[in-house]
Amino acid sequence: MAATVFLIRHGQSTFNAHYEAHGVDPGHVDSRLTELGHRQAAEARDRMAALMAEIGRPELVISTPLTRALQTTQAIFGGTGVPVEVTCKHREMLEAFCDVGRSPRELAEEFPGLKFDHLDDPWWHNGPLNELGLPIEPHEVFHGRVTHFGQFLAEHPNATVAVVGHGTFFRQLTGRGFANCEIVPWSPGA
């Protein structure tokens, strides 16, 4: 059972910046970090380093395959020696273009130090398309994934795990909002 879980929302993405400014989906598939997002991730690295000095480093980092989460993961944990597992179990709810992913092959080319060959293609929600061409994930499917992921963390064999993910998913999991690159200690089942 994972005794300590650190939930970390990714840094500001191009979608986040555009949506905050204009209130519309800019159509950025698998959006990347902005310059601010990269700075937020660098600041989170410093905060995480202080936490690791105090309580020890995580035994594992779990990241979603969305590029903004992978970039944040590398910025915070790159060079620390902490192994990274990529899973789509806690991917963001698909309700905008930024939540549509890229193929495992493309991700492996961009992030050669990580493994993607275990992912389906597509690994994101793949249902009927709406009028904009998006396969919106039904709420009941999303809620089921959130519940399953909470159980997955509660039963995880590592004592300390860092999870890099997304705002809507973490809000559903914990009942609270997350700022970009906020690091929140969380106890599964709490």
Summary of the structure (lengths in Angstrom):
residues: 190
radius of gyration: 15.7
end to end distance: 13.0
largest distance: 50.4
contacts: 611
relative contact order: 0.25
helix: 39%
strand: 13%
